[in-house]
């Protein structure tokens, strides 16, 4: 009997408290603003008569106004639901506003049966918007404010896919009614508090934008290092996603449109950029596993875009499950690559391993939490796992992404500094090599009485592999001319050319015989590389001796001289090179050249060729003219051209 009496007393006390909570009175005591947080009448369904101030709602359920209906016995409910509450205004207060908290999905607000405001779109023109964290403020018409007693009706519509994001109706407290000026002042304070609440997110966005700008600057300085470019895209897409999340929380936006932007940024742009970033940073091959990861990301985008549209609750479960499933190849490829490179003592992989693993574990956790949340298996973790919510909001993925971003940017700066140092070292080496090469390949030829010698040297790169020397002998008046071509291009070929030129000068000190000179050079070049070379010695009386080691034969008066083929220097030790004796008469001209002239080719792959050389020589083209013609045609290799003309016999 005592238990029954106690139960009756509790029910009576609860009922009396509920009745008082339904009517919010600004007259006792007189306050400019009164909170509407409390108990509101609630009923599922839809009926236009429920907006009538005379409607009897005493049989409706009482729900707290700071929690959605799913948390108060209506879990899984979607569609329409109505709330009702009453307000008593003091006489003389005519400029009145009502502020509603964040309400899930679309709604209409009625005061004494008159529609005074709405949010979103109601069926049949349904359109869901994301309400701002500050809620919505509506001004009461003057004729309503003067009525003093006002019955409010709140008509809420929640789409089917919205029930997984939480129930319909108010999601938090802070409902207010009172003087418009005072509510505006409090809204300003709330805005400042909200910005402080999101301050970590704002800071992260700024850091990501700065990192993107820095990465693009590094890429501009080092175009060959593509990891800078993809890291910039990575940071831009992440900053865009973080901004979209924050913007959706703070500003009224259409949910479907914003979701399309968000899923494109985080489920496609970010993941594709990350895959290519790791590929170039860690020098990964374009393997089938990499292509599978890219394909899975593309499939993930299709599933995510379906999630962005309005789906049934079952469809949302499939969407979250699909996104988690298709993300697995992406996660596995990144983690496997990191561990392989770290095991291979790749320093960048070792430095990045811990922050990258933490990031991927957090992302996987977030995917699993979102999937299980959509399936109704748990409600503690939603679509974003939050570490703190008050006084500031910090998401788990946001935190580990920030750690990852700082680690990567530090690594990129380290790589840039190292690469820049190497480039400066290479530049100094190239400068030294060019200086040595220019010294050994004379820009100004020595005096050669009785002979007119012209040259043109056009390297394919900063340092070339062609070489030539003109060495007059003051003792007997003869002139030694040596032309050659080192196999390969660039610095290595250029340094080998300088070695050969030094060897030529040394050999010329012992002998002037072209065959003997080539023999000495051949022994010197064993194991160092292959070099084609032609040695020519012209006496004062025009008598000439020529030896050839695989080089192009010279042209005499526009006609190619016939010589046996031969191996290049450095191919076989002790080999004999073919030689030729001939007389160079007054007025005769010899043209010596490297194969860079013959092998020049145009855009379609057509060679410059011997026929074009013969035609130009018959037209009395100079050494410079022939070299420039080949270069303009399409230079592929170093180009060297020398002309040796005998002007007159020397007494």
C-alpha positions in Angstrom: 0.0 0.0 0.0 2.9 2.4 0.8 4.5 1.7 -2.6 1.3 2.5 -4.4 0.9 5.7 -2.5 4.5 6.7 -3.2 4.0 6.1 -6.9 0.8 8.2 -6.9 2.6 11.1 -5.2 5.5 10.9 -7.7 3.2 10.9 -10.6 1.3 13.9 -9.2 4.5 15.8 -8.6 5.8 15.0 -12.0 2.5 16.0 -13.6 2.3 19.3 -11.7 5.9 20.0 -12.7 5.1 19.2 -16.3 2.1 21.6 -16.4 4.2 24.4 -15.1 7.0 23.6 -17.6 4.7 23.9 -20.6 4.0 27.6 -20.0 7.0 29.9 -20.0 6.3 33.2 -18.3 8.2 36.4 -18.9 6.2 38.4 -16.4 7.3 36.6 -13.1 9.9 38.0 -12.6 10.1 40.5 -15.4 13.1 39.5 -17.5 14.1 40.7 -21.0 14.7 37.1 -22.0 13.5 33.7 -20.7 14.9 30.3 -21.4 12.5 27.9 -23.2 14.4 24.8 -22.0 12.1 22.5 -20.3 9.2 20.1 -21.1 7.4 20.5 -24.4 4.3 18.5 -25.5 5.1 16.0 -28.3 3.1 13.9 -30.7 4.3 11.9 -33.8 2.4 12.4 -37.1 1.1 15.4 -38.9 -2.2 17.4 -38.6 -2.7 21.0 -39.6 -5.1 21.4 -36.6 -2.2 20.9 -34.2 -1.1 24.5 -35.0 -4.4 25.9 -33.6 -3.8 27.6 -30.2 -7.2 26.2 -28.9 -6.1 22.6 -29.6 -6.1 20.4 -26.5 -2.7 18.8 -26.3 -3.0 17.6 -22.7 -2.8 14.0 -23.8 0.4 14.4 -25.6 3.7 13.1 -24.3 6.1 15.4 -22.5 9.6 15.5 -23.9 12.6 17.5 -22.8 13.4 20.3 -25.2 17.2 19.8 -25.1 17.2 16.3 -26.4 16.0 14.8 -29.7 13.1 12.4 -29.7 15.2 9.3 -30.4 16.7 9.7 -26.9 13.3 9.9 -25.3 11.5 6.8 -26.4 11.1 7.3 -30.1 14.3 5.7 -31.4 14.2 4.9 -35.1 11.3 7.2 -35.8 11.3 9.4 -38.9 8.7 11.5 -40.7 6.6 14.2 -38.9 6.5 15.1 -35.3 4.9 18.1 -33.5 6.0 20.0 -30.4 3.8 22.5 -28.5 4.5 24.9 -25.7 3.0 28.2 -24.4 4.6 31.6 -23.5 3.2 34.5 -21.5 4.6 37.9 -22.5 4.5 41.0 -20.3 2.4 44.0 -21.5 4.3 46.6 -23.5 6.9 44.2 -24.9 6.2 44.4 -28.6 9.7 43.8 -30.2 9.9 40.1 -29.4 12.1 37.3 -30.9 12.3 33.6 -30.3 15.5 31.6 -30.7 15.2 27.9 -31.4 18.2 25.6 -30.8 19.7 23.3 -33.4 16.9 21.1 -34.7 17.6 18.0 -36.7 16.0 18.3 -40.2 13.4 20.7 -41.5 10.7 22.4 -39.5 8.0 25.1 -39.4 7.2 27.4 -36.4 3.7 28.5 -35.7 2.6 31.1 -33.2 -1.2 31.1 -32.4 -1.8 29.3 -35.6 0.3 31.6 -37.8 3.4 30.5 -39.6 6.2 32.8 -38.5 9.3 31.0 -39.7 10.7 27.8 -41.2 13.9 26.0 -41.9 14.7 23.6 -44.8 12.0 22.3 -47.1 8.9 20.2 -46.1 7.4 17.5 -48.2 6.5 17.3 -51.1 9.3 19.8 -51.8 11.6 18.3 -49.1 15.1 19.6 -48.9 17.3 19.0 -45.9 19.6 21.7 -44.6 22.3 21.6 -41.9 21.4 24.1 -39.2 24.1 26.2 -37.7 25.3 25.6 -34.2 23.7 28.9 -33.2 20.2 27.9 -34.1 17.7 30.1 -35.7 16.1 33.3 -34.5 12.6 34.5 -35.6 11.0 37.8 -34.9 7.3 37.8 -33.8 5.0 40.1 -35.7 3.8 43.0 -33.6 0.1 41.8 -33.6 1.2 38.5 -32.1 3.5 40.0 -29.4 0.7 42.2 -28.2 -1.5 39.1 -27.5 0.6 38.3 -24.5 -0.4 34.6 -24.3 1.0 32.6 -27.3 0.7 29.0 -28.1 3.7 27.8 -30.2 3.6 24.8 -32.5 6.8 23.3 -34.0 6.3 21.0 -36.9 9.4 18.9 -37.6 10.1 16.6 -40.5 13.0 14.0 -40.4 13.8 12.1 -43.6 14.4 8.3 -43.3 18.2 8.7 -43.8 18.3 11.3 -41.1 17.4 9.0 -38.3 20.8 7.4 -38.3 22.4 10.8 -37.7 20.2 11.1 -34.5 16.5 11.6 -33.8 14.5 14.6 -35.0 13.6 17.7 -33.0 15.8 19.9 -30.8 19.3 18.5 -30.4 20.4 20.8 -27.6 19.1 23.5 -25.2 19.5 27.3 -25.3 16.0 28.0 -26.6 15.1 31.7 -25.8 12.3 34.1 -26.1 12.2 37.8 -25.2 13.4 41.2 -26.3 15.0 41.2 -29.7 17.9 43.4 -28.7 18.8 41.1 -25.8 18.6 38.0 -27.9 20.8 39.6 -30.6 23.4 40.5 -27.9 23.4 36.9 -26.6 23.7 35.6 -30.2 26.8 37.7 -30.6 28.3 36.2 -27.4 27.3 32.7 -28.6 29.1 33.3 -32.0 32.3 34.2 -30.2 32.0 31.1 -28.0 31.3 28.9 -31.1 34.4 30.3 -32.9 36.4 29.5 -29.8 34.8 26.0 -29.7 36.1 25.4 -33.3 39.4 27.2 -32.8 41.5 24.0 -33.0 39.9 23.2 -36.4 40.5 26.7 -37.6 44.2 26.4 -36.6 44.5 23.1 -38.4 43.0 24.5 -41.6 45.5 27.4 -41.5 48.4 25.0 -41.0 47.2 22.8 -43.8 46.9 25.7 -46.2 50.3 26.9 -45.2 51.7 23.4 -45.7 50.0 23.3 -49.2 51.5 26.6 -50.1 55.0 25.5 -48.9 54.7 22.2 -50.8 53.8 24.0 -54.0 56.7 26.4 -53.5 59.1 23.5 -53.1 57.6 21.8 -56.2 58.2 25.1 -58.1 61.8 25.0 -57.0 62.2 21.2 -57.7 59.9 20.2 -60.6 61.3 16.7 -60.7 60.3 16.0 -57.1 56.6 15.3 -57.7 56.0 14.3 -54.0 55.9 18.1 -53.3 53.0 18.6 -55.7 51.0 15.6 -54.4 51.5 16.7 -50.8 50.2 20.1 -51.7 47.1 18.5 -53.3 46.8 16.3 -50.1 46.8 19.3 -47.8 44.4 21.4 -50.0 41.9 18.6 -50.1 42.1 18.0 -46.4 41.8 21.7 -45.6 38.8 21.9 -47.9 37.2 19.0 -46.1 37.9 20.4 -42.7 36.4 23.8 -43.8 33.3 22.0 -45.3 32.7 20.2 -42.0 33.1 23.4 -40.0 31.0 25.5 -42.5 28.2 22.9 -42.3 28.2 23.2 -38.5 28.2 27.0 -38.5 26.2 28.1 -41.5 22.9 27.0 -43.0 23.7 24.9 -46.1 21.9 22.3 -48.1 23.0 18.9 -46.7 23.0 17.0 -49.9 25.2 19.5 -51.8 27.6 19.9 -49.0 27.9 16.1 -48.6 28.8 15.8 -52.3 31.6 18.2 -51.7 32.8 16.6 -48.5 32.9 13.0 -49.9 34.7 14.1 -53.1 37.4 15.8 -51.1 38.0 13.2 -48.4 37.1 9.9 -50.3 38.7 10.7 -53.6 40.9 13.8 -53.9 42.6 13.2 -50.5 43.1 9.5 -51.0 44.3 9.7 -54.6 46.8 12.5 -53.6 48.0 10.4 -50.7 48.6 7.3 -52.9 50.7 9.3 -55.4 52.5 11.2 -52.7 53.7 7.9 -51.1 54.5 6.5 -54.5 56.9 9.3 -55.4 58.2 9.9 -51.8 59.1 6.3 -51.3 60.0 5.5 -55.0 57.3 2.8 -55.4 56.8 1.1 -58.7 53.6 1.4 -60.7 52.6 -2.1 -59.7 49.3 -3.9 -60.0 48.8 -3.4 -56.2 49.1 0.3 -56.7 46.6 0.2 -59.5 44.3 -1.8 -57.3 44.5 0.8 -54.6 43.7 3.6 -57.1 40.8 1.5 -58.4 39.5 0.9 -54.9 39.5 4.6 -54.2 37.6 5.3 -57.4 35.0 2.7 -56.3 35.0 4.2 -52.9 34.0 7.6 -54.5 31.0 6.0 -56.2 29.8 4.5 -53.0 30.5 7.7 -51.0 28.5 9.8 -53.6 25.6 7.4 -53.1 25.9 8.1 -49.4 25.7 11.9 -50.1 22.3 11.5 -51.8 19.2 10.7 -49.9 19.1 7.0 -49.1 17.0 4.7 -47.0 18.5 3.7 -43.7 19.4 0.3 -45.1 21.1 2.0 -48.0 23.2 4.1 -45.6 24.3 0.9 -43.9 25.4 -0.6 -47.2 27.1 2.7 -48.1 29.2 2.8 -44.9 30.0 -0.9 -45.2 31.0 -0.4 -48.9 33.2 2.6 -48.1 35.0 0.6 -45.3 35.4 -2.4 -47.6 36.8 -0.4 -50.6 39.2 1.5 -48.3 41.0 -1.6 -47.3 43.3 -1.9 -50.4 44.2 1.8 -50.0 45.1 1.3 -46.3 47.0 -2.0 -47.0 49.1 -0.6 -49.8 50.2 2.5 -47.9 51.1 0.5 -44.7 52.8 -2.3 -46.6 54.9 0.2 -48.6 55.9 2.1 -45.4 57.0 -1.1 -43.7 58.9 -2.4 -46.7 60.8 0.8 -47.2 61.5 1.2 -43.5 62.8 -2.4 -43.4 65.0 -1.5 -46.4 66.5 1.3 -44.3 64.8 4.0 -46.4 65.3 7.0 -44.0 62.2 8.9 -45.1 60.0 5.8 -44.5 61.5 5.3 -41.0 60.9 8.9 -40.0 57.3 8.8 -41.3 56.4 5.3 -40.1 55.0 6.1 -36.6 52.9 9.2 -37.5 51.6 7.5 -40.7 50.7 4.3 -38.8 48.9 6.3 -36.1 47.0 8.2 -38.9 46.0 5.1 -40.7 44.8 3.3 -37.5 42.8 6.4 -36.6 41.2 6.5 -40.0 40.4 2.8 -39.9 38.9 3.2 -36.4 36.8 6.1 -37.7 35.5 4.0 -40.6 34.6 1.1 -38.4 33.0 3.4 -35.9 30.9 5.1 -38.6 29.9 1.7 -40.0 28.8 0.2 -36.7 27.0 3.5 -35.8 25.0 3.4 -39.0 24.2 -0.3 -38.3 22.9 0.6 -34.8 25.5 -1.5 -33.1 26.8 1.4 -31.0 25.9 5.0 -30.3 28.9 6.3 -28.4 31.0 7.0 -31.5 29.3 8.7 -34.4 30.6 9.5 -37.9 33.5 11.4 -36.4 35.2 10.2 -33.2 35.8 13.2 -30.9 38.4 13.4 -28.2 37.0 16.5 -26.6 33.8 18.5 -27.2 34.0 21.3 -24.6 35.3 23.9 -24.3 36.9 23.2 -27.7 36.2 20.4 -30.2 39.1 18.1 -31.2 38.4 15.1 -33.5 40.6 12.0 -33.4 41.4 11.9 -37.1 42.0 15.7 -37.1 44.6 15.3 -34.3 46.5 12.5 -35.9 46.3 14.2 -39.4 47.9 17.3 -37.8 50.8 15.2 -36.4 51.2 13.5 -39.8 51.2 16.8 -41.6 53.9 18.3 -39.4 56.0 15.2 -39.8 55.7 15.1 -43.5 56.4 18.7 -44.0 59.5 18.4 -41.8 60.6 15.4 -44.0 60.0 17.4 -47.2 62.0 20.4 -46.0 64.8 18.0 -45.1 64.6 16.3 -48.5 64.5 19.7 -50.2 67.6 20.9 -48.3 69.4 17.7 -49.1 68.5 17.8 -52.8 69.3 21.5 -53.1 72.7 20.8 -51.5 73.3 18.0 -54.0 72.2 20.2 -56.9 74.6 22.9 -55.8 77.3 20.3 -55.6 76.5 19.0 -59.0 76.3 22.5 -60.4 79.8 23.2 -59.0 81.0 20.0 -60.6 79.4 20.9 -63.9 80.9 24.3 -63.8 84.3 22.8 -63.1 83.9 20.3 -65.9 82.8 23.0 -68.3 85.7 25.1 -67.4 88.1 22.2 -67.8 86.4 21.2 -71.1 86.5 24.7 -72.5 90.1 25.0 -71.6 91.0 21.6 -73.3 88.7 22.2 -76.3 90.0 25.5 -77.5 87.6 28.3 -78.3 90.5 30.0 -80.2 92.6 27.7 -82.4 96.4 28.1 -82.6 98.1 29.5 -85.7 98.6 26.9 -88.4 100.6 28.4 -91.3 99.4 27.1 -94.7 96.2 25.8 -93.2 92.8 27.5 -92.4 91.0 25.6 -89.7 87.5 26.4 -88.5 85.5 24.6 -85.8 82.0 24.4 -84.3 81.2 22.6 -81.1 77.6 22.2 -79.9 77.2 19.9 -76.8 73.7 18.3 -76.3 73.9 19.0 -72.6 75.7 21.4 -70.3 78.8 19.1 -70.6 79.4 17.2 -73.8 81.3 14.0 -74.8 82.8 15.2 -78.1 86.3 16.6 -78.2 88.9 17.8 -80.7 92.5 19.1 -80.5 94.6 21.1 -83.0 98.3 20.7 -82.1 100.9 22.4 -84.4 104.5 21.2 -84.2 106.9 24.1 -84.3 109.8 21.8 -85.1 108.7 20.6 -88.5 105.7 22.8 -89.2 103.2 19.9 -89.2 99.8 20.0 -87.6 98.1 17.2 -85.7 94.2 17.2 -85.6 92.3 14.8 -83.4 88.5 14.5 -83.3 86.5 12.1 -81.2 83.3 11.2 -79.5 82.8 9.5 -76.1 79.9 7.0 -75.9 77.2 8.6 -73.7 76.3 12.1 -72.7 76.5 14.4 -69.7 79.0 14.9 -67.0 80.5 11.4 -67.1 81.1 11.6 -70.8 82.5 15.1 -70.5 84.9 14.1 -67.8 86.1 11.1 -69.9 86.6 13.5 -72.8 88.8 15.7 -70.7 90.8 12.6 -69.8 91.3 11.7 -73.4 92.3 15.2 -74.4 95.0 15.1 -71.7 96.2 11.8 -73.0 96.3 13.1 -76.6 98.5 16.0 -75.4 100.8 13.6 -73.6 100.9 11.2 -76.6 101.6 14.0 -79.0 104.8 14.8 -77.0 106.1 11.4 -77.9 105.0 10.9 -81.4 103.2 12.6 -84.3 102.2 9.3 -86.0 98.3 9.0 -86.0 98.4 5.2 -85.8 100.8 5.3 -82.8 98.7 8.0 -81.1 95.5 5.9 -81.4 97.3 2.8 -80.1 98.5 4.7 -77.0 94.9 6.1 -76.5 93.4 2.6 -76.9 95.6 1.2 -74.1 94.7 4.1 -71.9 91.0 3.7 -72.4 90.8 0.0 -71.6 88.0 -0.5 -68.9 87.1 3.2 -69.0 84.5 3.3 -71.8 84.3 3.4 -75.6 85.5 6.3 -77.7 85.4 6.8 -81.5 88.4 8.8 -82.6 90.1 10.1 -85.8 93.7 11.3 -85.9 95.1 13.4 -88.8 98.6 14.7 -89.4 99.3 17.2 -92.2 102.9 18.0 -93.2 104.1 21.4 -94.5 104.0 20.2 -98.0 100.4 18.9 -97.7 101.3 15.2 -97.2 98.7 13.8 -94.9 98.4 10.6 -92.7 95.0 9.6 -91.3 94.1 6.8 -88.8 90.5 6.0 -87.7 89.1 4.2 -84.6 85.4 3.8 -85.5 84.8 7.5 -86.2 83.0 8.9 -89.2 85.4 9.2 -92.2 86.2 12.8 -93.2 84.9 14.5 -96.4 87.5 15.7 -98.9 86.2 18.5 -101.1 82.6 17.4 -100.3 83.2 13.7 -101.0 83.4 11.0 -98.3 86.8 9.4 -98.0 86.7 5.6 -98.2 88.2 3.9 -95.2 88.0 0.5 -93.6 85.7 0.1 -90.6 87.3 -0.2 -87.1 86.5 -0.7 -83.5 86.4 2.3 -81.1 89.1 3.0 -78.6 88.8 0.9 -75.4 87.1 -2.0 -77.1 89.9 -4.5 -77.6 93.6 -4.1 -76.4 96.4 -4.3 -79.0 94.1 -3.8 -82.0 95.5 -2.2 -85.2 93.5 0.8 -86.7 93.2 1.4 -90.4 95.4 4.2 -91.8 95.4 6.2 -95.0 98.1 8.3 -96.7 97.1 11.1 -99.2 98.1 14.4 -100.5 96.3 17.6 -99.6 96.7 20.0 -102.5 96.3 23.8 -102.3 92.6 24.7 -102.1 91.6 21.3 -100.9 89.2 21.2 -97.9 88.7 18.4 -95.3 85.5 18.3 -93.2 85.7 16.3 -90.0 82.6 15.7 -87.9 81.0 13.6 -85.1 78.0 11.3 -85.5 75.8 13.9 -83.8 75.4 15.6 -87.2 74.3 12.4 -89.0 72.0 11.3 -86.1 70.1 14.6 -85.7 66.4 13.8 -86.2 63.2 15.8 -86.6 59.9 15.4 -84.6 58.8 12.4 -86.6 62.2 10.6 -86.2 63.7 11.3 -89.7 67.5 11.4 -89.6 69.6 14.3 -90.9 71.6 11.7 -92.8 74.6 11.5 -95.1 72.7 12.7 -98.2 71.8 16.0 -96.6 75.5 16.4 -95.4 76.8 15.8 -98.9 74.3 18.3 -100.4 75.3 21.0 -97.9 79.0 20.4 -98.5 78.6 20.7 -102.2 77.0 24.1 -101.5 80.3 25.1 -99.7 78.7 25.1 -96.3 81.0 26.1 -93.5 81.6 24.2 -90.3 79.3 26.5 -88.3 76.7 26.3 -91.0 76.6 22.5 -91.0 76.6 22.2 -87.2 73.7 24.8 -86.9 71.7 23.1 -89.7 72.0 19.7 -87.8 71.1 21.4 -84.5 68.0 23.1 -86.0 66.9 19.9 -87.6 66.8 18.2 -84.2 69.9 17.7 -82.1 70.1 14.4 -80.2 73.8 14.1 -79.5 76.9 16.4 -79.2 77.8 18.0 -82.6 81.4 18.7 -83.6 82.4 20.0 -87.1 85.9 21.0 -88.2 87.1 22.2 -91.6 90.8 22.0 -92.6 91.6 23.9 -95.8 95.1 24.1 -97.4 95.7 27.6 -98.6 99.1 27.3 -100.2 102.3 25.4 -100.0 104.7 26.6 -97.3 108.3 27.2 -98.4 
